[in-house]
Amino acid sequence: MPSIEELTEMTVAFRDARNWEQFHTVKNLIVSLNLEASELLELVQWKDDATVEEEATTEEFKGRLAEECADTFIYLLLICRAAGINLAEAAEMKIKRNSERYPAEKAYGSAKKYTEL
């Protein structure tokens, strides 16, 4: 399985072979990320939780979901590269911060925001 760095370089090579970097400003990449994330929403629009959970077990739905997740991930990789962010490091730091904000003994089974715990 490729690393985040390898996936980023694969994405950049794909982009550069098509001369698309000119369109990939941080703003444009953020807009594109959100458009792709909206396509994730479209997969579940107007469906109740039980229906979505059931569909999530089918190969067809999983395939569509995987494609949309990949699209959002690819844009996220490009945003991080353009902004000089190490995504793995940023995620690790955020998990640690959330662990402090949401201690298990207070947050267990709760959907409350950390300011309400």
FENCOR-V573644 format. One record per helix or strand. SS is the DSSP state (~ for helix, > for strand). FROM is the first residue (numbers start at 1). LEN is the number of residues. If there is no record, write none. Layout:
((SS/FROM/LEN) (SS/FROM/LEN))
This chain:
((~/4/14) (~/21/3) (~/26/19) (~/49/7) (~/59/25) (~/87/15) (~/104/4) (~/114/3))
